[in-house]
């Protein structure tokens, strides 16, 4: 299986447990020339070091956190103002 297929499987598995999969991203040709393959390599062999890992994982965590807040707000609004009540009041 190619990497894209593997990433898709990891993403699908993460969704099953209401989570997200995080994949490291390397600079152009960095992965090939230095034979980098994971977050450990990114932290220890990349010029940005641990900051690169913090940034990549942090951005995914921030996005997931923001999405969770939106979903909680949507649930709150739906519980507080059920659509059935709103539509009956408008008639």
BELVENKA-V206970 format. One record per residue. N is the residue number from 1. PSI is psi in radians with two decimals (NA if undefined). Layout:
N	PSI
N	PSI
This chain:
1	2.44
2	2.95
3	-0.69
4	-0.75
5	-0.70
6	-0.78
7	-0.70
8	-0.73
9	-0.75
10	-0.74
11	-0.74
12	-0.72
13	-0.71
14	-0.71
15	-0.58
16	-0.47
17	0.45
18	0.88
19	-3.05
20	2.64
21	2.45
22	2.24
23	2.39
24	2.60
25	2.29
26	2.80
27	2.82
28	2.26
29	-0.14
30	-0.74
31	-0.72
32	-0.85
33	-0.59
34	0.02
35	0.87
36	2.52
37	-0.27
38	-3.10
39	-0.55
40	-0.79
41	-0.70
42	-0.75
43	-0.64
44	-0.39
45	-0.19
46	2.60
47	-0.49
48	-0.27
49	-2.46
50	-0.47
51	-0.61
52	-0.72
53	-0.81
54	-0.76
55	-0.83
56	-0.81
57	-0.70
58	-0.68
59	-0.63
60	-0.73
61	-0.74
62	-0.79
63	-0.77
64	-0.67
65	-0.76
66	-0.71
67	-0.70
68	-0.69
69	-0.74
70	-0.78
71	-0.70
72	-0.72
73	-0.72
74	-0.74
75	-0.76
76	-0.83
77	-0.74
78	-0.63
79	-0.69
80	-0.65
81	1.31
82	2.46
83	-0.63
84	-0.67
85	-0.73
86	-0.74
87	-0.57
88	-0.53
89	-0.50
90	-0.30
91	NA
